[in-house]
């Protein structure tokens, strides 16, 4: 990857811009502890392996347990949204669950993420909901894990992947992370960078960090 392959600062800014025009960036401020619900046992190792690989690539860390929450990245794989209402005690973690489920059903959403943040704005927890229907059921577990890990590692804006997936499929048929997204994740998790930002100028800092990484490669 070269500097000419990097997204422009304006594109990076768009990835973290909300529907109301505000800018919001956040990364994890603590080690990630994933737990997966709703999949067969054989799918667990490749799913978690993909998450672990991407977290390591970004320069972040995983742990066996979160001292406050136990687990902090919860992935639910469902056949329909109403299944969420049957998950024991989930409404305690997500008080908005009873209104969220019918909203997702009406919108015919295929996946959804909810983030919780620390006092400094860093991500402290993420709830990932994925409907397993149609073509989604044919994808390898590794590919599903990779996509969901990308989308859970940062608090992306709604338009970040609306027209283009964060993954690329190679000639061998395997899906891999796009080089520009990999560079962004690595830059976002640089220790000198803040864990959260609401000023769009942060996109320029991310771009500069990506340029530095490409230049030193």
C-alpha positions in Angstrom: 0.0 0.0 0.0 1.3 3.5 -0.9 0.3 7.0 0.2 -1.7 7.4 -3.0 -3.9 4.5 -1.8 -4.8 6.2 1.4 -8.3 7.7 1.8 -8.4 11.5 1.8 -9.0 13.2 5.2 -12.5 14.2 4.0 -13.3 10.5 3.4 -12.0 9.6 6.9 -14.1 12.4 8.4 -17.2 11.0 6.6 -16.6 7.6 8.1 -17.2 9.0 11.6 -19.9 11.6 10.8 -23.4 11.1 12.1 -26.7 11.7 10.4 -27.0 15.0 12.1 -23.6 16.1 10.8 -21.7 15.8 14.0 -18.4 14.0 14.2 -17.7 11.2 16.7 -14.7 8.9 17.0 -14.2 6.3 19.7 -11.9 3.3 20.1 -11.7 0.8 22.9 -10.0 1.9 26.1 -9.8 -1.5 27.7 -8.9 -5.0 26.6 -11.7 -6.7 24.7 -13.4 -9.8 26.1 -15.8 -11.4 23.5 -18.6 -13.8 24.0 -20.7 -15.3 21.1 -24.3 -16.5 21.3 -26.4 -18.3 18.8 -23.9 -20.3 16.8 -22.9 -23.9 16.6 -19.8 -25.0 18.6 -17.7 -25.6 15.5 -18.1 -21.9 14.5 -16.8 -20.5 17.8 -13.1 -21.0 17.2 -13.0 -19.4 13.8 -15.2 -16.5 14.9 -13.2 -15.7 18.0 -9.9 -16.4 16.1 -10.9 -13.7 13.5 -11.7 -11.2 16.2 -8.4 -11.9 18.1 -6.4 -11.6 14.8 -7.9 -8.2 14.0 -7.6 -6.9 17.5 -3.9 -7.8 17.4 -3.4 -6.3 14.0 -4.9 -3.0 15.3 -2.4 -3.0 18.1 -5.0 -3.5 20.9 -5.4 -6.3 23.4 -7.8 -9.0 24.5 -8.3 -10.5 28.0 -9.9 -13.5 29.6 -12.3 -11.3 31.6 -13.3 -7.7 32.2 -13.1 -6.8 35.9 -16.2 -4.6 35.7 -18.4 -6.4 33.1 -17.0 -9.9 32.8 -17.5 -9.8 29.0 -17.7 -6.5 27.1 -18.1 -7.5 23.4 -21.3 -9.6 23.0 -22.2 -11.0 19.6 -25.7 -12.4 19.1 -26.5 -14.3 15.9 -30.3 -14.6 15.3 -32.9 -15.9 12.9 -35.3 -13.0 13.7 -35.2 -9.9 15.8 -37.8 -11.2 18.3 -35.3 -13.7 19.6 -33.6 -10.9 21.4 -36.7 -10.4 23.7 -36.2 -14.0 24.8 -32.5 -13.6 25.9 -32.5 -13.8 29.7 -31.6 -10.6 31.5 -30.6 -8.8 28.3 -33.1 -6.1 29.0 -31.2 -5.3 32.2 -28.1 -4.6 30.1 -30.2 -2.8 27.4 -33.1 -1.0 28.8 -34.1 0.2 25.3 -34.5 -3.4 24.1 -38.3 -3.4 24.0 -38.4 -0.4 21.7 -35.3 -1.4 19.7 -36.5 -4.8 18.5 -39.7 -3.6 16.7 -37.7 -0.7 15.2 -35.1 -3.1 13.7 -37.8 -5.4 12.4 -39.7 -2.5 10.7 -36.4 -1.2 9.1 -35.6 -4.8 7.9 -32.1 -4.4 9.4 -29.6 -7.2 8.9 -27.3 -6.2 11.7 -27.0 -3.6 14.4 -24.4 -2.5 17.1 -24.9 -0.7 20.3 -21.9 0.9 22.1 -21.4 1.9 25.7 -18.6 4.4 26.6 -16.4 5.2 29.6 -16.3 8.6 31.2 -13.4 9.7 28.8 -15.5 8.6 25.8 -13.6 5.4 25.0 -15.6 2.3 24.2 -16.3 0.1 27.3 -18.8 -2.3 25.7 -20.3 -3.3 22.4 -23.4 -5.3 21.7 -23.5 -6.8 18.1 -26.7 -8.3 16.6 -26.6 -10.1 13.3 -29.5 -11.8 11.5 -28.4 -15.1 9.9 -30.6 -15.2 6.8 -30.1 -15.8 3.1 -26.5 -15.4 1.8 -25.3 -14.6 5.3 -25.8 -18.2 6.3 -23.4 -19.3 3.5 -20.4 -17.2 4.6 -17.5 -18.8 6.4 -17.4 -18.1 10.2 -14.0 -16.5 9.8 -15.4 -14.0 7.3 -18.3 -13.1 9.5 -16.0 -12.7 12.5 -13.6 -10.5 10.6 -16.4 -8.2 9.4 -18.0 -7.8 12.8 -14.7 -7.2 14.5 -13.9 -4.4 12.1 -17.3 -2.8 12.8 -16.9 -3.2 16.6 -13.3 -1.9 17.0 -14.4 1.7 16.3 -17.6 3.6 16.6 -18.1 4.1 12.9 -20.7 6.5 11.5 -23.7 5.1 9.7 -22.3 5.8 6.2 -18.9 4.2 6.7 -19.7 0.9 4.9 -23.0 1.7 3.3 -21.6 1.5 -0.2 -18.5 -0.6 0.2 -17.6 -3.5 2.5 -14.5 -3.3 4.8 -13.4 -6.6 3.3 -12.0 -7.5 -0.1 -12.3 -11.0 -1.7 -9.0 -12.2 -3.2 -8.5 -14.4 -6.2 -8.4 -17.4 -3.9 -12.0 -16.6 -2.8 -11.0 -15.6 0.7 -12.1 -12.4 2.3 -9.5 -10.1 3.8 -9.4 -6.7 5.4 -9.1 -3.7 3.0 -5.6 -2.2 3.2 -7.0 1.3 3.8 -9.2 0.1 6.7 -6.3 -1.9 8.2 -4.1 1.3 8.0 -6.8 3.3 9.7 -7.3 0.8 12.5 -3.6 0.7 13.2 -3.4 4.5 13.2 -6.5 4.8 15.4 -5.0 2.5 18.1 -1.6 4.2 18.2 -1.0 5.0 21.9 -0.3 8.7 21.2 -3.8 9.1 19.7 -6.8 10.0 21.9 -9.4 7.3 22.6 -12.2 9.6 21.6 -12.8 12.8 19.6 -15.7 15.0 18.6 -13.8 17.5 16.5 -13.6 16.6 12.8 -9.9 17.7 12.8 -9.2 14.3 14.3 -9.6 12.9 10.8 -6.5 14.9 9.8 -4.6 13.3 12.7 -5.7 9.9 11.6 -4.6 10.6 8.1 -1.2 11.8 9.3 -0.7 8.7 11.4 -1.6 6.5 8.4 0.9 8.4 6.2 3.6 7.9 8.8 2.9 4.1 9.0 3.0 3.8 5.2 6.2 5.8 5.0 7.9 3.6 7.6 6.8 0.3 6.1 
